[in-house]
Amino acid sequence: MKIQIHSEQNYNGAGSAGVLMFLGGPILSGIGWNGLMGATYGSLTGYWIAIWLGAIAFQVGCVFMLVGRKYDHQVTVEPTQTTAKKTEPAEWN
């Protein structure tokens, strides 16, 4: 008997959102850090908010990528031909 299993992993809606947060979080934090390092005066609150939102989005994105997975399995069973002879039980004399 030959058994073949083909498995595939995909993301559902939460998983796709997790990928976007996982990739977009560090980008948002980088934009915040770039603005913070280049700022010489004025309010810095917006830059700090961008840094923290990017950090939180990255961590939440990691969790969503783990939770938002779906697995598809396809199992194929191919029976094999056997040529074994049927034996009768031995008679005891």
Secondary structure, DSSP 4 states (H G I P E B T S, - for coil): -EEEEEEEEEE-HHHHHHHHHHHHHHHHHHHHHHHHHH--SS--HHHHHHHHHHHHHHHHHHHHHHHSEEEEEEEEEEPPP--PPP-PPPPP-
